[in-house]
């Protein structure tokens, strides 16, 4: 998600956006000889025979199955028809993946009851909306494939033929002593393409047609992309369910990690101090009768340990969900976090209202983690925190003038932070070139 956000906003280079070799010719002139154009043209040429097979199979099996529904035989025939359509759909996705570079995920397989037998599988196939969408693709794609095949083949053939006509016009026989193509003749008038000017005009028109055809082909292929993505890929509902299942796993893992962190901090911090405090107070109690001065010193030391333990407990509670966030909102809570940073931090919060409590908590945690990174790793002299609302999104931006080089793909805390934001449909974008400065932008939904 962070890569897609970076591409849309242009804030930074996405990880796979490497500088590409510059072409001498503009796109309009090099399009006819580009590999992409020939792949797309080949896709349209191959699409017609494949669609014919797909259509014939689908219509024949569907008609046969519908006709046999009066008997039990119609059910297995229709199930076999839908299964075959799914097989053809896999071929179409592979063809689109190889020739159009269109990566369409395979839809979820049909799930039948484990012990239901063949009947359970047939009923599951008939209930599958994905299978019926494959059948719909088989019916709809044939007329489109015929149109796309005809248009692209005619334009491509005539364009190249007219462009190269001066090279092969000599193959025509001689008519009345004149070489060339007879475009019109009624016995009294004859038009031939044999003079230099006519050859030049023919080639020029062929050049225009050749330059325009790749863009027509790309427009035709766009419709194929929509059909393949919309009818042969997973449904939006299934995709969303898969995303939610993945996000739920991330949330559960994050909550478990937070619980382990809290338990570790309590065990290694406040709990250890309280155990030592109990031991010191026990020793002070024993020495109170015969050595009051030593007991007083031990009580004084224990008092200092109590203060430290209380501070650690406050920090731990603040890291879970600070009271100032609940009472006064993000502005006051982030100002409190900034005051504890090791470098001066300017905080600007411009929000018309308070976001959802869960989003507010995630925003607080995100800024806290980023400011901790500034304190520990950035070697910065100053930092900034900006918070604002854009449409229905909460935007956070933390910047510093440090050494840069932060990489969320290196398995650092930024990667975990990105996963946490992704679990609530958020985005984390890191712009941190070597030498700095670093700008981390987080985007969250306004309402969770």
Secondary structure as UniProt FT lines:
FT   HELIX           2..9
FT   TURN            15..16
FT   HELIX           27..30
FT   HELIX           31..33
FT   HELIX           35..67
FT   HELIX           68..70
FT   HELIX           73..99
FT   TURN            114..115
FT   HELIX           117..127
FT   HELIX           129..163
FT   HELIX           165..168
FT   HELIX           169..171
FT   TURN            176..177
FT   STRAND          182..185
FT   STRAND          190..192
FT   HELIX           196..227
FT   HELIX           228..232
FT   HELIX           236..265
FT   HELIX           266..270
FT   HELIX           271..287
FT   TURN            288..290
FT   HELIX           292..321
FT   HELIX           323..328
FT   HELIX           330..339
FT   STRAND          344..350
FT   HELIX           357..373
FT   HELIX           374..378
FT   STRAND          382..390
FT   TURN            391..392
FT   STRAND          393..400
FT   HELIX           408..410
FT   HELIX           413..422
FT   TURN            423..425
FT   STRAND          427..432
FT   TURN            434..435
FT   STRAND          438..445
//
